[in-house]
Structure formats: C-alpha cells, structure tokens
Amino acid sequence: MTAVTRVVAPNPGPYTGPGTNTWIVDAGPVVAVIDPGPDDDSHLDALNRRLAGRTVGVVLVTHSHPDHLPLAERFAAPHRASVRRYPELGDGDIVRVATLNITALYTPGHSPDHLCFLISGDGAVFTGDLILGQGSSMVTYPEGDVAAYLRSLDRLASLRPRMLFPGHWDPVTDAMGKIGEYRRHRLEREAQVLAEVRRGGGTAQELTRRVYGELDDRLMAAAEMTLRAHLRKLVDDRVLREDGDLYEAVGNLSG
C-alpha cells in the first residue's frame, strides 16, 4: 500500500467538517500533493514542515472550490512543481510521479470540474468532495448536477475501490459500502422531494421548508440549493413541470 499522510487545513465549518484534507502521497523519492486547500499561511507552513524538504513531483486538485484550490500555485511555485486539474486533466489521463501512476477520473456532479484520483494497484481513490468521510456531499444548484453526480458514483463503483481518501473527515475503509450509502441517500432525497411536490406544488423555498424543516439561515440556504438541484433533475426527467419558481407534478401522479 502506497504511504499516504494527511495535513488538515485550519478551515473547520458546517460545510468543511474539521477542515480540508491535503493528502501527501509517497512516490518513492518524490511525493504527489492532492488538494493544497485554502490560501492560508499556517496551512502552507504545516505542509512544508510535513514535507521536510522532500521533492514535490506534482500538485493535483480535485476541483476549484475555495477550500481546495487557492493555495495550489503558491505552494507549488517554490517546489517547482506543476499544478494539474480539470480540464487539463481529463478522464483516464495518467499522471506519472516517479514509479507511481495516478489516474484522473472525471466525476462531475458536486461541481462541473470535479476529478477523483485513482491509484489502481492499491484500490485507493482520492475522492475530493464526491464522497466525504462523514455525512453527505452537497450537490447544489446551479453548479451541482444530481444526474451527473449519480453517474459519477456509478463510475466509481464500477472500479470497486478498496479505500477512499476524502476531501473532508477520515479515510473510508469500506469503500463499496460508502458508495452505496451515498447513492441511496441521493435517491432517497429525490424520492422525498418528489413525494412532497406530489402532495402539493410550491416554490423552491416553500418545498425546502417542507422537506428539511427548520434550519438556521446558512444551512437553509444550502438546503434550498440542494433541493433546487433535485428539482432540476426531476424537471429534466419530465416528472415535474416548472412555471417560474413554482413546481408541480406532471399529470396525475398521486396514485
């Protein structure tokens, strides 16, 4: 098993958990660094201390969200390492770091530019925000795409990985179980949204409160964006119709 170490960025919060995981992957004489994280001086110092002078072969970024990308160029420059991410890296592209091959997997849904990174010999995948170590990943409108997210989960499942290294929280040792859990959760949420619309149409804001109950303002905003992403899929599937911000079921679907 390839040696992997973690440095957690000091950006804890309701969306980031304990903070963003920056992964250092041992490739013999050099390392690959995945998701340098937010542009934070203390995190930069912590990364360089952990590297202890080792050579950085490449910096890989799963997606461009502000808790994953911003430190990349600043961290890479003094190491003379390249930063590689979508769209430069596409599905199936292989990044060679010394003796290690890392395969990029295009896995949109959480964001349109999302990549996972596979070390096939180990059955290990660095999942960014496609799959987290705890809780569920946000798929928020307009950037998130529920249909694409489900396809990305299926793509990952087809590889039958053994271990997942997520962008937040701890590594996942039951990879297939976690992928199944995430797929079920997203389909259960879709069914919940559809059932609520069938009980009576409403605006996205009204439906959010009916589906999620009372949340604080920040979490409610995220919940509404997630619900809108599900509504978009259901409209695209022609199960719901959209009239402005009003959603209702197509035909007599209450039976």
N, C-alpha and C positions, 0 to 999 in steps of 0.2 A: 504494500500500500504506500503510495506517494505521501510523504510527510506534508501536512498542511497545518499552518498555525494561523491564529486569528488575532487581529487588533480591533477592538470595538471603538468606534468614534464616539466622542462625547456629545451626542445629539439625541438623548433619550426623549421620548414623547409618545403620545397616543397613536401615532402612525408609524413610528420607528422602533417601538419597544425599547430595549436597553440601549439602542444605538445601531448605526450601520456597521455591518461586519466587513472589514477589509481582510481578504484572505491572501496569505503568502504561501505559494506552492513551491515546494522544493523540487528543482530540476537538476540536481547534481551540483555543478559548480556555480549555477546561477539560479534565480528564482523568477517566478511569474507573480505579479501582484494583481489581484482582482478587486475592483471597486474601491479606489482610494478614498472615496467618501466626500464629505463636505470640506470646503476650504477653511480649515481650522488649524491654527498654529500648533496647538497642543497635540492634535492628531498627527500632524506631519512629524513632529518631534518623536512621538511614540513609534511611528512606523520606522523612522530611521534608526532609533535605538534598537528596535527588534531586529532589523536587518544586520546591524553590527558590521557594516562595511561590505556585506555581500553584494554581488553584482545582480542588478535587476535586468533581466532579459527583455521583458515586455510588461506593459501595463494594460490590462484588459478591463473593459467597462461593460456591465450588463445593460445599462440604459442611462438616459441622460437626466434623470430626475436629480434635484438639487442635493439629495442626501447620498448620491452615488458617484456623480461625475466631477464636481467642481475642482477637487484637489488634483485631478489626474495630471494635467500639464505641469503644474508647479512641482509636484512630486517627481515626475519623470525627468524633467529637464536636467537637474544635476547628476542624475544617474545615466544620462544619455540613452534613455530607454524610449521606445516608441509607445504611443498610446493608440490602441486599436479598439474599435467599436463599430456598431452598425452606422451607416451602410457599407463602410469599407469592408467589414467582415460580413459575409452572407452565410446562409445555411449550408453547413457541411464544410466550410473553409477550415483548414487545419493550420494552427499556429505552432510552429516547432520552437521549443525552448530547450536548448541543449539536447538531451536524449528524450525529452518528453514531448508527446504530441497532444495538443489540446484542440478539440473540435468545437467550433462555434455552431450553435443550434438557434435558428431564428424562431423565437417563441413570442410573438406579439399577443396582445390582449390586455395586460396590465398597462402597457404603453406600446405605441406602434413601432418603437425601435428596440424592443427587448431581445436580448440574447441570453441563452444559458451556455455554459461551457462544460464539455464532457471530457473526462479522462477515461477512455474506454477500457483500458486494461484494468483499472480499479473499479469500474462501475460507479464512478463518482461524478456527480453533476453539481456545478455551482449554479444555483437557481435564481439568483438575484431576487426580484420580487414576484416571480411567477409563483413560487411556493416559499412560505416562511416557516420558521421552526415552530411557530405557535400562532394560533388564531388563523384568520383568513386574510388573503391579499385583496386589496382594493381594486376593483375594476370600475372606474369612474368615467362618466360622460363629461365631455365629448371625446376625450383621449382614449379611454378604455373601450374595449370591444369584447363583449361577452362571448360571441360566437368564435372569434379568433382565440380567446382565452381557453375555451373548451378544446379547440383543436390543438392548441399548444400542450395542454395537459395530456391529450391522447398521444401526441407525438412523443412526449417524454415517457409515457407509459410503455410505448412500443419498444423502447430501448432497454426496458427492465433494469433500471439502475439499482445499485445496492445501497448507496448512501447519497444524501443530499446535503450540500453546504449552502444554506440560505443567506439572503441579504440581511436578515434580522433574526435574532434569537439563535438557539443552539442547532448544531447539526442533527440531521434526521437519519436514524439508523434503519428504520422500516420505510424505505423509500416507496415501495409499491403501495403500502398501506396508506401513506400520507397522500400520494397522488390520488388514490381512490377516495379518500376523505375529502380532498379539495373538489373533486369532480362532483361528488354527491352534494356537498354544501352549495355549490353554484347552481345545480339543477333544482335543489330544494328551494333555494331563494327564488328562482324563476317561477316555480310552481306556486309559491306563496304570493308573488306579485300578480300572477295571472288569476289566481283564485280571488284575490282582493278586487281586481278590476271586474271580474265576473259578478261579484256581489253588488257592484255599483261603480260606475265610472267616476273619474275625478281628475284633478290636476296632479302633476307630479308631486307637488308639495303636500297636497291632501293625502295622496296614496302613501307617501313616505311616512307620515304620522300614523296612518292606519297600519302599515306593515311593521314599522320599527318601534312604535310607541314614543314616549317622551325621552329625548336625549338632550344633552347640553348643545348650545348653538354650533360649536365647532364640529362635533360628531354628527349633528343633524345635517349639516351642510354636506359632509362626506357621504352620509346615508342617502341623501337625495341624489347626489351624483351617481352613486352606485345603482339606485333604483332607476334613474333615467337610462343608464346603460342597459339594464334589463328590459325596460320598456322599448328601447330602440331595437333590440333583437326581436322582441315579440311583434313589433310593427313590421320589421323586415320579413318575419316569418308569416305575416298576414294573419296573425291570430288576434291582434288588436288593431284598431284604427286610431289615428291621431288627428285631432281637429284643434289647431293651435296648441294650447297646453292641456287640452282635455283628452283623456284616453278612455276608450270603451271597447268592449269585446265585439268581435266581428260575428254577426249572425246570432242565432240562439244557441249559446254555448253553456247554458246553465244546467243542462241535463247531464 
